[in-house]
Structures are given as structure tokens and as C-alpha cells.
């Protein structure tokens, strides 16, 4: 049995008899009586475990003891000396972690490397992981503020830093995550959200060098496809001309249940460019975009040149704002959950990152409802649906496209992994 001894200044010690009959003392220093009692109980379990083995709770308590207290148990023969603690350096650790993530896309690794570079620039590659404190993490955040980074960027990098150190915690390299207190939830940046009107996108399309670029613009602006991933993955066999819909393959959402593909309508504004590209495609062409596939990584650079050639000022997030504009426009005609299914994300994501109030909304609010309805009907009556030429209809590729009828039975894609918001 062990007992608790009291010293001056609130200090406590634990007394017990060793196997050889000698009395041993473990000094705890300043401690409350409750803490001393808890230590005494665990110590008695540890002593009893010398014969039958210590229980799981005692083993967990022993492993969690600070090195100085644990060393006092080693000194009285109640524990084995700990192995030297593994020291991990920030640079090699983060680099190894990113390299080990075979389950993520290259784009995700690129984002992780942005956070890696930011951490290296501030802390240095030789900084020990266990030396980074919550105060250091806060100073890193303030350094990003001083650098002029947008809040959304800072939060994303903080999220990645938390991710790195969560893994370090699992490996026992650090006791706690020093970045846990930083804000990391996604936040919308309304300053970068811009609506691209039909008038402007038609100027851009007119300034495009070929039919494939015209289709790229149309797929992004009228159907809201992600570029380049979804645009470049679209095949002619995914297009069902008879039912005016297409199957879009999404690399971004494929890891979610039901997110690998979705059904998107061939909208009236999109169809002329689909027909043109189909009729001009080489016999047996597989992908809707063929000529620009190799240089897809430089699409943004070329896109900005085309925008300037059209006499317009380049907008931020070249392709994402086209996608957002498509969603804003579609939500005026269809329920949000329907549009979200077509665009390929949840309704909460749509409301947080894609939808915004425009000047046109205020103008429509001040307009006579009957007049607005009349104008909408008149515009609908004037729309014409382009059709394929007879030569194009007879092409082999159209036969394979017709097989979509046996696969897709409804206009709307399944709800999949994205839950609907209440109401």
C-alpha cells in the first residue's frame, strides 16, 4: 500500500514499500490532495501489475505522464526508461506527408504545397514540430494578414496546417495541434464574385479563334461546367441529342457517393455551339474538346487573351465566375435544388459561394410583374432550337451517343451525397 505525505508549501509525496522491503518516495511537488489521491491509486495499480500485468487504464496513464514525473517512476524501479523521443522537422515532415497522399488529385496537392511554402517561409524547414506553439501559429496568421492575403486564402492555409499537424498528433510527434485555434472554415469572397452577362460572353465567343473555344465558353457559361476538368472529360458518347441532356463526369466530386457523374441539360443557349462542334469534329472523335486537350493547363492564359481581344476587362476567377453566373441565372427559372444537381454541388455551397444579389435583381423588383412575364414569354417564343445536319446525323459517333437512352431515365441527377437544406 502507498500513502500520501505532506510537505511545506502544499507539496505532496507518495510513500510505498519496494520489493526489497525498502521505503521509496516519489515527490510530486505542489499538488492538490485530489491529484495526489489519483496518483496514489494509479501507483498502487502499477505496483500490483508487476505480478499480473498492468491494466489498460494504468498503461494509458503511464504513457501520458510528463517526462519528469515518468523519470521519477524509473528512478524507483516502477517503469522502464522511455526510448529517445523522435524529433521531426517541419520541412521533411510536410513534404513526406504530401507525397504520401495518393488518394488526392494533383490540384489538391498543389493547394497543400501553397500552405507548405507559407509555413516554410515563416518557420523555416528545420523548425521542430514540437517547438511550434499556439502563439507561433497566431503570429503566422498575422504574418499572412500583413502579406495582404485574402481571408479565404488564410483560412484555407490554416485548414491545411491543421491537417498536417493532425497527422503529426496521430504519429505521436506532437502532443497537441498548435493550429487548432485558427479560423479555417470556408468563407465566401464576394469581392471576387462577378456576374458575366450574355452580352459580354457573346463578345468573348465571337472573339474566339475556333469552334472548340466557342464550346468551352458555352459549356462554362451556359451549363456551369468546371473547367478544365469537366469540360475536357466530356465525350460525344455522353451527349444524348434526342433527350437534350449530357452526362458530365466530375473528378472533383467522384470520391463522394453518387458524385462521379451527373446529368445536365443541353440548354437552348448551349445547343448551337454543341451542334457546331459536333459537325466540325473529326470522324470518330471521342472528346468534345480535342485540339486543346494537351494545353489544357494553359487555358486560363489563353482565355484572358481572348477576353482582352473582345474588348473587355479580364475578370477574376476566369472560369469559376462563368460557372457562378450560370447558376445565378438558372435559379431565376428553376428551384435551387434542381440547379444545384445540374451544377454539381450542394445547395448550401451554392448559397455560400455562388449566388449573389445583382443590379438586375433590383431592376426586376421595380418592374411591373406583368410586363416582366410578357417579355420573358416573348423571349422564349423567339428562341430556336438548332438541329444537326443530315450528314452529321448519319455519323457513327451519333449512334453511340444514342445509347444514353438506355442508361439515363430522368432529367435530374440523383441527389447523391449532397443533402437538401431545410425549407
Secondary structure, 3 states (H helix, E strand, C coil): CCEEEECHHHEEEEEEECCCCCEEEEEEEECCHHHHHHHHHHHHHHHHHHHHCCCHHHHHHHHHCCHHHHHHHHHCCCCCCCCCCCCCEHHHHHHHHHHHCCCCCHHHHHHHHHHHHHHHHHHCCCCEHHHCCHHHHHHHHHHHHHHCCCHHHHHHHHHHHHHHHHHHHHCCCCCCCCCCCCCCCCCCCHHHCCCCCHHHHHHHHHCCCCHHHHHHHHHHHHCCCCCCHHHHHCEHHHEECCCCEEEEECCCCCCCCCCCEEEEECCHHHHHHHHHHHHHCCCCCCECCCCCCCCHHHHHHHHHHHHHHCCCCCCCCCCHHHHHHHHHHHCCCCCHHHHHHHHCCCHHHHHHHHCCCCHHHHHHHHCCHHHHHHHHHHHHHHCCCCCCCHHHHCCHHHHHHHHHHHCCCCCCCCCCCCCCCCC
